[in-house]
């Protein structure tokens, strides 16, 4: 839950965080919060300074690029595989997901759209029996995901995002691996974040 709050920017980069206050807000004891802080520190999302306290880490541009690199290569490989290994129930779930994405665009709910975007890509990995690969990619993407959330909040071309998901699903259904690869490359180019622009708008968020 704390990690989700960090990625959704409910806990902003550089913000000081208190184990006591988070324990109270989550209605748990300090022990699981302390354990969560340790894990989040290991993942580079919380910085702990002796005598000063714990702070939400600033966004590291090198980590953003590394996450983008990992995602691009894994997503392209998996979408090609999906063209021959996608179960019908997963295809149905992808179709339903896109309907919900369109509703989120109408409602201008960027946090819900981000969640649905994640679920869409996760479903493709799951359908190809690559769940652990997805988890590995996600662990690499925590800093990238925060920049994606910033970009969605700035109203990235949401309609184009959903349209590309629709086209990717059509290519998977048609078992057209070549087209699916091309569409995924274009899609990942769209969601690549202009870091310089974001660093100008949110200078205090970046390392």
GROMACS elastic network, one bead per residue, 0.5 to 0.9 nm:
[ bonds ]
;  ai    aj funct       b0    kb
    1     4     6  0.51114   500
    1     5     6  0.62599   500
    1     6     6  0.87318   500
    1    26     6  0.86434   500
    2     5     6  0.50091   500
    2     6     6  0.62961   500
    2     7     6  0.87623   500
    2    11     6  0.82896   500
    2    22     6  0.84021   500
    2    33     6  0.86516   500
    2    36     6  0.78055   500
    2    37     6  0.87671   500
    2    40     6  0.87002   500
    3     6     6  0.50595   500
    3     7     6  0.62659   500
    3     8     6  0.85501   500
    3    36     6  0.86723   500
    3    40     6  0.72552   500
    3    45     6  0.78818   500
    3   142     6  0.88886   500
    4     7     6  0.50872   500
    4     8     6  0.59531   500
    4     9     6  0.83467   500
    4    10     6  0.84610   500
    5     8     6  0.51165   500
    5     9     6  0.60125   500
    5    11     6  0.56588   500
    5    12     6  0.86245   500
    6    10     6  0.60080   500
    6    12     6  0.65280   500
    6    13     6  0.78696   500
    6    45     6  0.76654   500
    6    56     6  0.74591   500
    6   146     6  0.77647   500
    7    10     6  0.76657   500
    7    11     6  0.79686   500
    7    12     6  0.86810   500
    7   142     6  0.68727   500
    7   143     6  0.79032   500
    7   145     6  0.63300   500
    7   146     6  0.50322   500
    7   147     6  0.87752   500
    7   149     6  0.73695   500
    8    11     6  0.75934   500
    8    12     6  0.86019   500
    8   111     6  0.70662   500
    8   114     6  0.89548   500
    8   145     6  0.84641   500
    8   146     6  0.68140   500
    8   149     6  0.64209   500
    8   150     6  0.86456   500
    9    13     6  0.75757   500
    9   146     6  0.69518   500
    9   149     6  0.75810   500
    9   150     6  0.80837   500
   11    14     6  0.87512   500
   11    15     6  0.67416   500
   11    16     6  0.89623   500
   11    17     6  0.83380   500
   11    56     6  0.70532   500
   12    15     6  0.55833   500
   12    56     6  0.66340   500
   12    57     6  0.85559   500
   12    58     6  0.84754   500
   12   205     6  0.73935   500
   13    16     6  0.88531   500
   13    45     6  0.87904   500
   13    55     6  0.77782   500
   13    56     6  0.50407   500
   13    57     6  0.54369   500
   13    59     6  0.68207   500
   13   204     6  0.76731   500
   13   206     6  0.74876   500
   14    55     6  0.57170   500
   14    56     6  0.50799   500
   14    57     6  0.57677   500
   14    58     6  0.56352   500
   14   204     6  0.75963   500
   14   205     6  0.66303   500
   14   206     6  0.86868   500
   15    54     6  0.85502   500
   15    55     6  0.54188   500
   15    56     6  0.53598   500
   15    57     6  0.80521   500
   15    58     6  0.89757   500
   16    53     6  0.71671   500
   16    54     6  0.58094   500
   16    56     6  0.64448   500
   17    20     6  0.88926   500
   17    21     6  0.77714   500
   17    22     6  0.75989   500
   17    46     6  0.89505   500
   17    53     6  0.76576   500
   17    54     6  0.56581   500
   17    55     6  0.56042   500
   17    56     6  0.70292   500
   18    21     6  0.52853   500
   18    22     6  0.61671   500
   18    23     6  0.84139   500
   18    53     6  0.77744   500
   18    54     6  0.70013   500
   18    55     6  0.86310   500
   19    22     6  0.53000   500
   19    23     6  0.59497   500
   19    24     6  0.85769   500
   19    30     6  0.62353   500
   19    31     6  0.88886   500
   19    33     6  0.61089   500
   19    34     6  0.64847   500
   19    37     6  0.81822   500
   19    54     6  0.85892   500
   20    23     6  0.51204   500
   20    24     6  0.62353   500
   20    25     6  0.87139   500
   20    29     6  0.83257   500
   20    30     6  0.62725   500
   20    33     6  0.83960   500
   21    24     6  0.51080   500
   21    25     6  0.61852   500
   21    26     6  0.85786   500
   22    25     6  0.50192   500
   22    26     6  0.59913   500
   22    27     6  0.81777   500
   22    28     6  0.84950   500
   22    30     6  0.83021   500
   22    33     6  0.72366   500
   23    26     6  0.52020   500
   23    27     6  0.57099   500
   23    28     6  0.50915   500
   23    29     6  0.56609   500
   23    30     6  0.54905   500
   23    31     6  0.86026   500
   23    32     6  0.82699   500
   23    33     6  0.61844   500
   24    28     6  0.64833   500
   24    29     6  0.76715   500
   24    30     6  0.84812   500
   25    28     6  0.80171   500
   26    29     6  0.86944   500
   26    33     6  0.89789   500
   28    31     6  0.82263   500
   28    32     6  0.73850   500
   28    33     6  0.77819   500
   29    32     6  0.65285   500
   29    33     6  0.72054   500
   30    33     6  0.51713   500
   30    34     6  0.59633   500
   30    35     6  0.86077   500
   31    34     6  0.51230   500
   31    35     6  0.62602   500
   31    36     6  0.86137   500
   32    36     6  0.60449   500
   32    37     6  0.85847   500
   33    37     6  0.61640   500
   33    38     6  0.87145   500
   34    37     6  0.50601   500
   34    38     6  0.64530   500
   34    39     6  0.89101   500
   35    38     6  0.51652   500
   35    39     6  0.64946   500
   35    40     6  0.86908   500
   36    39     6  0.51683   500
   36    40     6  0.60301   500
   36    41     6  0.84063   500
   37    40     6  0.50380   500
   37    41     6  0.59122   500
   37    42     6  0.85378   500
   37    45     6  0.88334   500
   37    46     6  0.68050   500
   37    47     6  0.89497   500
   37    48     6  0.86581   500
   37    54     6  0.84188   500
   38    41     6  0.50923   500
   38    42     6  0.63275   500
   38    43     6  0.87848   500
   38    46     6  0.82790   500
   38    48     6  0.89748   500
   39    42     6  0.50412   500
   39    43     6  0.63293   500
   39    44     6  0.87425   500
   39    45     6  0.88501   500
   39    46     6  0.87622   500
   40    44     6  0.62204   500
   40    45     6  0.52332   500
   40    46     6  0.55576   500
   40    47     6  0.85696   500
   41    44     6  0.50578   500
   41    45     6  0.56397   500
   41    47     6  0.58944   500
   41    48     6  0.72506   500
   41    57     6  0.86575   500
   42    45     6  0.76523   500
   42    46     6  0.80243   500
   43    46     6  0.78202   500
   43   139     6  0.76489   500
   43   140     6  0.87813   500
   43   142     6  0.82809   500
   44    47     6  0.71566   500
   44    57     6  0.67965   500
   44   142     6  0.86075   500
   44   143     6  0.85485   500
   45    55     6  0.86229   500
   45    56     6  0.60024   500
   45    57     6  0.50094   500
   45    58     6  0.79023   500
   45    59     6  0.85246   500
   45   142     6  0.78799   500
   45   143     6  0.80100   500
   46    54     6  0.66257   500
   46    55     6  0.56203   500
   46    58     6  0.86639   500
   47    53     6  0.84451   500
   47    54     6  0.56597   500
   47    55     6  0.52283   500
   47    56     6  0.62658   500
   47    57     6  0.55316   500
   47    58     6  0.88170   500
   48    52     6  0.79193   500
   48    53     6  0.59045   500
   48    55     6  0.64108   500
   48    56     6  0.88768   500
   49    52     6  0.53104   500
   49    53     6  0.53366   500
   49    54     6  0.61712   500
   49    55     6  0.81092   500
   50    53     6  0.62415   500
   50    54     6  0.84962   500
   54    57     6  0.89837   500
   55    58     6  0.87192   500
   57    60     6  0.83120   500
   57   205     6  0.85909   500
   57   206     6  0.87828   500
   57   207     6  0.82585   500
   58   143     6  0.88230   500
   58   204     6  0.80227   500
   58   205     6  0.54326   500
   58   206     6  0.50172   500
   58   207     6  0.50705   500
   59    62     6  0.89725   500
   59    63     6  0.79824   500
   59    64     6  0.77453   500
   59   143     6  0.58218   500
   59   144     6  0.82997   500
   59   146     6  0.76096   500
   59   147     6  0.79630   500
   59   205     6  0.61368   500
   59   207     6  0.56357   500
   60    63     6  0.53258   500
   60    64     6  0.63427   500
   60    65     6  0.89173   500
   60   143     6  0.66561   500
   60   144     6  0.88265   500
   60   206     6  0.63620   500
   60   207     6  0.54337   500
   61    65     6  0.63388   500
   61    66     6  0.86758   500
   61   143     6  0.79685   500
   61   144     6  0.84466   500
   61   195     6  0.79492   500
   61   206     6  0.75138   500
   61   207     6  0.73548   500
   62    65     6  0.52108   500
   62    66     6  0.62320   500
   62    67     6  0.86545   500
   63    67     6  0.60826   500
   63    68     6  0.85161   500
   63   140     6  0.77212   500
   63   141     6  0.78453   500
   63   142     6  0.84242   500
   63   143     6  0.61619   500
   63   144     6  0.72600   500
   64    67     6  0.52072   500
   64    68     6  0.62007   500
   64    69     6  0.87050   500
   64   140     6  0.85271   500
   64   141     6  0.69901   500
   64   142     6  0.79922   500
   64   143     6  0.52652   500
   64   145     6  0.81760   500
   64   146     6  0.89182   500
   64   147     6  0.79266   500
   65    69     6  0.61516   500
   65    70     6  0.86709   500
   65   143     6  0.89691   500
   65   144     6  0.74315   500
   66    69     6  0.50950   500
   66    70     6  0.62707   500
   66    71     6  0.85910   500
   66   140     6  0.72817   500
   66   141     6  0.79750   500
   66   144     6  0.85392   500
   67    70     6  0.51793   500
   67    71     6  0.60423   500
   67    72     6  0.85210   500
   67   137     6  0.74084   500
   67   138     6  0.83034   500
   67   139     6  0.85318   500
   67   142     6  0.77068   500
   67   143     6  0.74860   500
   67   144     6  0.60182   500
   67   145     6  0.87543   500
   68    71     6  0.51430   500
   68    72     6  0.60231   500
   68    73     6  0.87077   500
   68   140     6  0.85655   500
   68   141     6  0.71821   500
   68   144     6  0.67905   500
   68   188     6  0.87556   500
   68   192     6  0.75902   500
   69    72     6  0.53573   500
   69    73     6  0.64605   500
   69    74     6  0.87070   500
   70    73     6  0.55941   500
   70    74     6  0.61909   500
   70    75     6  0.84298   500
   70   137     6  0.64702   500
   70   140     6  0.73361   500
   70   141     6  0.82173   500
   71    74     6  0.53150   500
   71    75     6  0.57388   500
   71    76     6  0.83519   500
   71   137     6  0.61714   500
   71   138     6  0.84184   500
   71   140     6  0.83411   500
   71   141     6  0.76677   500
   71   188     6  0.86409   500
   72    75     6  0.54308   500
   72    76     6  0.62249   500
   72    77     6  0.86654   500
   72   184     6  0.85834   500
   72   185     6  0.75232   500
   72   188     6  0.67433   500
   73    76     6  0.55201   500
   73    77     6  0.63254   500
   73    78     6  0.87515   500
   74    77     6  0.51896   500
   74    78     6  0.60997   500
   74    79     6  0.86120   500
   74   133     6  0.80800   500
   74   134     6  0.84794   500
   74   137     6  0.77545   500
   75    78     6  0.52052   500
   75    79     6  0.60671   500
   75    80     6  0.86491   500
   75   121     6  0.80386   500
   75   124     6  0.89268   500
   75   125     6  0.82367   500
   75   181     6  0.88857   500
   75   184     6  0.74408   500
   75   185     6  0.87824   500
   75   188     6  0.88043   500
   76    79     6  0.53686   500
   76    80     6  0.64295   500
   76    81     6  0.87920   500
   76   180     6  0.82157   500
   76   181     6  0.56771   500
   76   182     6  0.85620   500
   76   184     6  0.62079   500
   76   185     6  0.69667   500
   77    80     6  0.55065   500
   77    81     6  0.65101   500
   77    82     6  0.88608   500
   77   181     6  0.78877   500
   78    82     6  0.60609   500
   78    83     6  0.88939   500
   78   124     6  0.73814   500
   78   125     6  0.64288   500
   78   128     6  0.71294   500
   78   130     6  0.80993   500
   79    83     6  0.66727   500
   79   124     6  0.69596   500
   79   125     6  0.80005   500
   79   128     6  0.86869   500
   79   168     6  0.83774   500
   79   172     6  0.74754   500
   79   177     6  0.74795   500
   79   180     6  0.64132   500
   79   181     6  0.65981   500
   79   184     6  0.75028   500
   80    83     6  0.55412   500
   80    84     6  0.77793   500
   80   172     6  0.80453   500
   80   175     6  0.86176   500
   80   176     6  0.81270   500
   80   178     6  0.73881   500
   80   179     6  0.88989   500
   80   180     6  0.63685   500
   80   181     6  0.60525   500
   81    84     6  0.58510   500
   81    85     6  0.61588   500
   81    86     6  0.81955   500
   81   128     6  0.67888   500
   81   177     6  0.75827   500
   82    86     6  0.50749   500
   82    87     6  0.89167   500
   82   124     6  0.66580   500
   82   125     6  0.79665   500
   82   127     6  0.71321   500
   82   128     6  0.58761   500
   82   172     6  0.62787   500
   82   173     6  0.89465   500
   82   175     6  0.79455   500
   82   177     6  0.81007   500
   83    86     6  0.65348   500
   83   171     6  0.73851   500
   83   173     6  0.68581   500
   83   174     6  0.73792   500
   83   176     6  0.62457   500
   83   177     6  0.56194   500
   83   180     6  0.77608   500
   84   128     6  0.88836   500
   84   172     6  0.79107   500
   84   175     6  0.60882   500
   84   176     6  0.88367   500
   84   177     6  0.82518   500
   85   127     6  0.69381   500
   85   128     6  0.57162   500
   85   129     6  0.87611   500
   86    89     6  0.84843   500
   86    90     6  0.66048   500
   86    91     6  0.68250   500
   86   124     6  0.75018   500
   86   126     6  0.88786   500
   86   127     6  0.51603   500
   86   128     6  0.61835   500
   86   172     6  0.77740   500
   86   173     6  0.83168   500
   87    90     6  0.54066   500
   87    91     6  0.64920   500
   87    92     6  0.89084   500
   87   127     6  0.61588   500
   87   128     6  0.83925   500
   88    92     6  0.62537   500
   88    93     6  0.86335   500
   89    92     6  0.50527   500
   89    93     6  0.62078   500
   89    94     6  0.86785   500
   89   127     6  0.88294   500
   90    94     6  0.61712   500
   90    95     6  0.86382   500
   90   123     6  0.65508   500
   90   124     6  0.75358   500
   90   126     6  0.82008   500
   90   127     6  0.60444   500
   91    94     6  0.50871   500
   91    95     6  0.63114   500
   91    96     6  0.87560   500
   91   123     6  0.86324   500
   91   124     6  0.85811   500
   91   127     6  0.85095   500
   91   169     6  0.77457   500
   91   172     6  0.85540   500
   91   173     6  0.75763   500
   92    95     6  0.50814   500
   92    96     6  0.62654   500
   92    97     6  0.85290   500
   93    96     6  0.51191   500
   93    97     6  0.60351   500
   93    98     6  0.87344   500
   93   120     6  0.83771   500
   93   123     6  0.77146   500
   94    98     6  0.63688   500
   94    99     6  0.88969   500
   94   119     6  0.85668   500
   94   120     6  0.60327   500
   94   121     6  0.88635   500
   94   123     6  0.70264   500
   94   124     6  0.81069   500
   94   166     6  0.89774   500
   94   169     6  0.72725   500
   95    98     6  0.53233   500
   95    99     6  0.66643   500
   95   166     6  0.80626   500
   95   169     6  0.76814   500
   96    99     6  0.52018   500
   96   100     6  0.65107   500
   96   101     6  0.87615   500
   97   100     6  0.51459   500
   97   101     6  0.62201   500
   97   102     6  0.88254   500
   97   116     6  0.65584   500
   97   117     6  0.83944   500
   97   119     6  0.77279   500
   97   120     6  0.65072   500
   98   102     6  0.63017   500
   98   103     6  0.86939   500
   98   116     6  0.80558   500
   98   117     6  0.87556   500
   98   120     6  0.78979   500
   98   162     6  0.68687   500
   98   163     6  0.89213   500
   98   165     6  0.72608   500
   98   166     6  0.68849   500
   99   102     6  0.52490   500
   99   103     6  0.64924   500
   99   104     6  0.88367   500
  100   103     6  0.50225   500
  100   104     6  0.62466   500
  100   105     6  0.87515   500
  100   113     6  0.82861   500
  100   116     6  0.74842   500
  101   104     6  0.50270   500
  101   105     6  0.63394   500
  101   106     6  0.87817   500
  101   112     6  0.80074   500
  101   113     6  0.57719   500
  101   114     6  0.89613   500
  101   116     6  0.63052   500
  101   117     6  0.76390   500
  101   162     6  0.66322   500
  102   105     6  0.51360   500
  102   106     6  0.64054   500
  102   107     6  0.87088   500
  102   113     6  0.85775   500
  102   158     6  0.89952   500
  102   159     6  0.78105   500
  102   162     6  0.68565   500
  103   106     6  0.51104   500
  103   107     6  0.62094   500
  103   108     6  0.85095   500
  103   109     6  0.87091   500
  103   113     6  0.88656   500
  104   108     6  0.58732   500
  104   109     6  0.51762   500
  104   110     6  0.71233   500
  104   111     6  0.87602   500
  104   112     6  0.63574   500
  104   113     6  0.56620   500
  104   116     6  0.88521   500
  105   109     6  0.63782   500
  105   110     6  0.74557   500
  105   113     6  0.71155   500
  105   158     6  0.64892   500
  105   159     6  0.70092   500
  105   162     6  0.85922   500
  106   109     6  0.78535   500
  107   110     6  0.86409   500
  108   111     6  0.89905   500
  108   112     6  0.89749   500
  108   113     6  0.85323   500
  108   155     6  0.86765   500
  109   112     6  0.55234   500
  109   113     6  0.62718   500
  109   114     6  0.87771   500
  109   153     6  0.88563   500
  110   114     6  0.60739   500
  110   115     6  0.86434   500
  110   149     6  0.78172   500
  110   152     6  0.58184   500
  110   153     6  0.60275   500
  110   155     6  0.79261   500
  110   158     6  0.86239   500
  111   114     6  0.50949   500
  111   115     6  0.63719   500
  111   116     6  0.87497   500
  111   149     6  0.74325   500
  111   152     6  0.80000   500
  111   153     6  0.80091   500
  112   115     6  0.50670   500
  112   116     6  0.62051   500
  112   117     6  0.85217   500
  113   116     6  0.50816   500
  113   117     6  0.59923   500
  113   118     6  0.85762   500
  113   152     6  0.84592   500
  113   158     6  0.85312   500
  114   117     6  0.50424   500
  114   118     6  0.62836   500
  114   119     6  0.86955   500
  114   148     6  0.82171   500
  114   149     6  0.70604   500
  114   152     6  0.76422   500
  115   118     6  0.51808   500
  115   119     6  0.62789   500
  115   120     6  0.86950   500
  116   120     6  0.60380   500
  116   121     6  0.87359   500
  117   120     6  0.51241   500
  117   121     6  0.65349   500
  117   122     6  0.85891   500
  117   161     6  0.88566   500
  117   162     6  0.86263   500
  117   165     6  0.86062   500
  118   121     6  0.54395   500
  118   122     6  0.60273   500
  118   123     6  0.85715   500
  119   123     6  0.59620   500
  119   124     6  0.87005   500
  120   123     6  0.53232   500
  120   124     6  0.67283   500
  120   165     6  0.81060   500
  121   124     6  0.52302   500
  121   125     6  0.65805   500
  121   126     6  0.87160   500
  121   134     6  0.87416   500
  122   125     6  0.51547   500
  122   126     6  0.60640   500
  122   127     6  0.85628   500
  122   131     6  0.77626   500
  122   134     6  0.66111   500
  123   127     6  0.59796   500
  123   128     6  0.85802   500
  123   131     6  0.89214   500
  124   127     6  0.51939   500
  124   128     6  0.64533   500
  124   129     6  0.88250   500
  124   130     6  0.85875   500
  125   128     6  0.52175   500
  125   129     6  0.63550   500
  125   130     6  0.50017   500
  125   131     6  0.59334   500
  125   132     6  0.88757   500
  125   133     6  0.76451   500
  125   134     6  0.62502   500
  126   130     6  0.55111   500
  126   131     6  0.51383   500
  126   132     6  0.88949   500
  126   134     6  0.79807   500
  127   130     6  0.74811   500
  127   131     6  0.85287   500
  128   131     6  0.81088   500
  129   132     6  0.83869   500
  129   133     6  0.88843   500
  130   133     6  0.51565   500
  130   134     6  0.63571   500
  130   135     6  0.88406   500
  131   134     6  0.50735   500
  131   135     6  0.63422   500
  131   136     6  0.87439   500
  132   136     6  0.61963   500
  132   137     6  0.86099   500
  133   136     6  0.50955   500
  133   137     6  0.62335   500
  133   138     6  0.86267   500
  134   137     6  0.50741   500
  134   138     6  0.61344   500
  134   139     6  0.86816   500
  135   138     6  0.50375   500
  135   139     6  0.62677   500
  135   140     6  0.87958   500
  136   139     6  0.52007   500
  136   140     6  0.65684   500
  136   141     6  0.88743   500
  137   140     6  0.51889   500
  137   141     6  0.62983   500
  138   142     6  0.66614   500
  138   145     6  0.88298   500
  139   142     6  0.62058   500
  140   143     6  0.78106   500
  140   144     6  0.82248   500
  141   145     6  0.58020   500
  141   146     6  0.86283   500
  142   145     6  0.51354   500
  142   146     6  0.65747   500
  143   146     6  0.53415   500
  143   147     6  0.67938   500
  143   148     6  0.88875   500
  144   147     6  0.52541   500
  144   148     6  0.62648   500
  144   149     6  0.87395   500
  144   193     6  0.85235   500
  145   149     6  0.61547   500
  145   150     6  0.86204   500
  146   149     6  0.50706   500
  146   150     6  0.63316   500
  146   151     6  0.86875   500
  147   151     6  0.61618   500
  147   152     6  0.86301   500
  147   193     6  0.68911   500
  147   195     6  0.78245   500
  147   198     6  0.77456   500
  148   151     6  0.50172   500
  148   152     6  0.61455   500
  148   153     6  0.85158   500
  148   191     6  0.73043   500
  148   192     6  0.80664   500
  148   193     6  0.67458   500
  149   152     6  0.51174   500
  149   153     6  0.61087   500
  149   154     6  0.85931   500
  150   153     6  0.51159   500
  150   154     6  0.63411   500
  150   155     6  0.89387   500
  150   198     6  0.75934   500
  150   202     6  0.87468   500
  151   155     6  0.65885   500
  151   156     6  0.58523   500
  151   191     6  0.85770   500
  151   193     6  0.70005   500
  151   194     6  0.85546   500
  151   198     6  0.75617   500
  152   155     6  0.50047   500
  152   156     6  0.51602   500
  152   157     6  0.82632   500
  152   158     6  0.76448   500
  153   156     6  0.74941   500
  155   158     6  0.67764   500
  156   159     6  0.87766   500
  156   160     6  0.88399   500
  156   161     6  0.84608   500
  156   190     6  0.89467   500
  156   191     6  0.83632   500
  157   160     6  0.54592   500
  157   161     6  0.64258   500
  157   190     6  0.85354   500
  158   161     6  0.50232   500
  158   162     6  0.64689   500
  158   163     6  0.86650   500
  159   162     6  0.52948   500
  159   163     6  0.61462   500
  159   164     6  0.86664   500
  160   164     6  0.60876   500
  160   165     6  0.86054   500
  160   187     6  0.89777   500
  160   190     6  0.85580   500
  161   164     6  0.53227   500
  161   165     6  0.64464   500
  161   166     6  0.88246   500
  161   187     6  0.72891   500
  161   190     6  0.76231   500
  161   191     6  0.79849   500
  162   165     6  0.50513   500
  162   166     6  0.62569   500
  162   167     6  0.87559   500
  163   166     6  0.50319   500
  163   167     6  0.63226   500
  163   168     6  0.86920   500
  164   167     6  0.50278   500
  164   168     6  0.61152   500
  164   169     6  0.85744   500
  164   183     6  0.71493   500
  164   184     6  0.81387   500
  164   186     6  0.83025   500
  164   187     6  0.62264   500
  165   168     6  0.50884   500
  165   169     6  0.62098   500
  165   170     6  0.86729   500
  165   183     6  0.87943   500
  165   184     6  0.86648   500
  165   187     6  0.79125   500
  166   169     6  0.52258   500
  166   170     6  0.63227   500
  166   171     6  0.88214   500
  167   170     6  0.50340   500
  167   171     6  0.62858   500
  167   172     6  0.87050   500
  167   180     6  0.82112   500
  167   183     6  0.73069   500
  168   171     6  0.51545   500
  168   172     6  0.63021   500
  168   173     6  0.87072   500
  168   179     6  0.81784   500
  168   180     6  0.56790   500
  168   181     6  0.86137   500
  168   183     6  0.61158   500
  168   184     6  0.68323   500
  168   187     6  0.88106   500
  169   172     6  0.50673   500
  169   173     6  0.61898   500
  169   174     6  0.86013   500
  169   180     6  0.82065   500
  170   173     6  0.50761   500
  170   174     6  0.61379   500
  170   175     6  0.85092   500
  170   176     6  0.87244   500
  170   180     6  0.84799   500
  171   174     6  0.50283   500
  171   175     6  0.60125   500
  171   176     6  0.52245   500
  171   177     6  0.71421   500
  171   178     6  0.86602   500
  171   179     6  0.62454   500
  171   180     6  0.52283   500
  171   183     6  0.84625   500
  172   176     6  0.62484   500
  172   177     6  0.71759   500
  172   179     6  0.87856   500
  172   180     6  0.64758   500
  173   176     6  0.78059   500
  174   177     6  0.86158   500
  175   178     6  0.89543   500
  175   179     6  0.89779   500
  175   180     6  0.83152   500
  176   179     6  0.55220   500
  176   180     6  0.61137   500
  176   181     6  0.86922   500
  177   181     6  0.60739   500
  177   182     6  0.86090   500
  178   181     6  0.52842   500
  178   182     6  0.63593   500
  178   183     6  0.87193   500
  179   182     6  0.50590   500
  179   183     6  0.60597   500
  179   184     6  0.84800   500
  180   183     6  0.51406   500
  180   184     6  0.60441   500
  180   185     6  0.85950   500
  181   184     6  0.51746   500
  181   185     6  0.62359   500
  181   186     6  0.87208   500
  182   185     6  0.52373   500
  182   186     6  0.63651   500
  182   187     6  0.86377   500
  183   186     6  0.50818   500
  183   187     6  0.60080   500
  183   188     6  0.86059   500
  184   188     6  0.60760   500
  184   189     6  0.84489   500
  185   188     6  0.52614   500
  185   189     6  0.62081   500
  185   190     6  0.87600   500
  186   189     6  0.50443   500
  186   190     6  0.63607   500
  186   191     6  0.89249   500
  187   190     6  0.51284   500
  187   191     6  0.65135   500
  187   192     6  0.86992   500
  188   191     6  0.51480   500
  188   192     6  0.60205   500
  189   192     6  0.51145   500
  189   193     6  0.85054   500
  190   193     6  0.79105   500
  192   195     6  0.87458   500
  193   196     6  0.87019   500
  193   197     6  0.85873   500
  193   198     6  0.80033   500
  194   197     6  0.55140   500
  194   198     6  0.64601   500
  194   199     6  0.86990   500
  195   198     6  0.50111   500
  195   199     6  0.58529   500
  195   200     6  0.84544   500
  196   199     6  0.50396   500
  196   200     6  0.62490   500
  196   201     6  0.87697   500
  197   200     6  0.51608   500
  197   201     6  0.63961   500
  197   202     6  0.85949   500
  198   201     6  0.50178   500
  198   202     6  0.57468   500
  198   203     6  0.75139   500
  199   202     6  0.51228   500
  199   204     6  0.80183   500
  199   205     6  0.76400   500
  199   206     6  0.66121   500
  200   203     6  0.54044   500
  201   204     6  0.88524   500
  202   205     6  0.55628   500
  202   206     6  0.73463   500
  203   206     6  0.58423   500
  203   207     6  0.86546   500
  204   207     6  0.79300   500
